[in-house]
Amino acid sequence: MRAVFVDASPTLAAVMERLHRPGDPAMTVHRTPNVTPAELPDALDGAEIAVIDHTALPTDIARQCTGLKHVVFLGTGARSYMSPEELAGLGISVHTIKGYGDTAVAECAFALMWAAAKGFAYMDRGVRTGRWLRTDGVQLTGKTLGLVGFGGIAAELARLASGAGMRVIAWNRSPKTFPGVTFASLEDVLAQSHVLSLHLLLTDETRGFLSADRIAALRPGVILVNTARGALVDEAALVAALEGGHVAHAGLDVFTTEPLPADHPFTRLENVTLSAHSAFRTPEASDNLIEAALAHCRRIRAEGA
C-alpha cells in the first residue's frame, strides 16, 4: 500500500520525513504546497492513500485518481475542500484528525482577542508609517468571553481566559459541562459576550451560522474572534457591522476564500486584525498532526482496506 502527501509545505514535509518509520506504508512527499486539483491524478499516480493538507479534491477529479481509496485530511475541516459523502459514493473514505492543535489554536484565539482589545495592529501600522496613533484599549479582566461551540480548542481557551480573570460562558449544540464555564442559550451568549469566539465545525448546518440576524443580536461593541472556519460567518454582514461599529473589532485567522483576496473589504478596515490561517502552526502541533496522519495510514494498511 502506498501513500502520497500531495501538498506538503517545507515544514510539514520535513516533519513527515522525520517521523516516518521503517515498516510504515511507503510515503511519497511532494514538496509542492501549491498543487491544483487538476494535478492530483498525476501526483497520486495510482496511490491508495492521499494525504492532503489544503488542496481541494472535487468529486470529478477524484474519479480520475485511479486506485485512490482513502484521503487522510490534515485537520477537521475536510468539508471546506471536498465532499466526504460524494467521495464515499466513489468508494473513497475520508479520515480527519482532531485534537492535534487544540492548545496552539486556543493560544492564537487568545492572542487575537488581546490584539483586538488593545488595538496593537492598528497602532503598529501607524507607527511604521510615521503616525503616532495612540488608541484606547479594552480592559478584558472582568469581561465576558462567549464561546460558540465547545470542543477541545474552546476548553483550552476557557482555561486561558479564566486565568486572565474573564467570565466564560458557552453554547454548544449538545449538553456539556466544564469547570469555570457557564453554559447558556445561544441567545444569551450572543447578547452577553464582550468577546465572542467561534469554535464550530463547518458542516452544511453551520455554514453561514453567524448570519446577519445573529450579528445584529450581538452585544454592541463586541469583539469577534474566528479561528474555526471562515464560512461560518456571513462576511458581508460582518463587514457592515464593523463599518457601523456594532462589532468593534474582529480578529480573524480564517476566511471564506483563502488566501484572502487583496481587495477584500477586511483588508481596508482598521478595526480588523488579520492572520493567515496559521493558528495551528507550531512545532508541537505539526508533530501531533503528522504522527496522527501516519497512524491513520498504519491502521488503513492493517485493516487491509
Secondary structure, 3 states (H helix, E strand, C coil): CEEEECCCCHHHHHHHHHHCCCCCCEEEECCCCCCCHHHHHHHHCCCCEEEECCCCCCHHHHCCCCCCCEEEECCCCHHHCCCHHHHHHCCCEEECCCCCCHHHHHHHHHHHHHHHHHCHHHHHHHHHCCCCCCCCCCCCCCCEEEEECCCHHHHHHHHHHHHCCCEEEEECCCCCCCCCEEECCHHHHHHHCCEEEECCCCCCCCCCCECHHHHHCCCCCEEEEECCCHHHECHHHHHHHHHHCCEEEEEECCCCCCCCCCCCHHHHCCCEEECCCCCCCCHHHHHHHHHHHHHHHHHHHHHCC
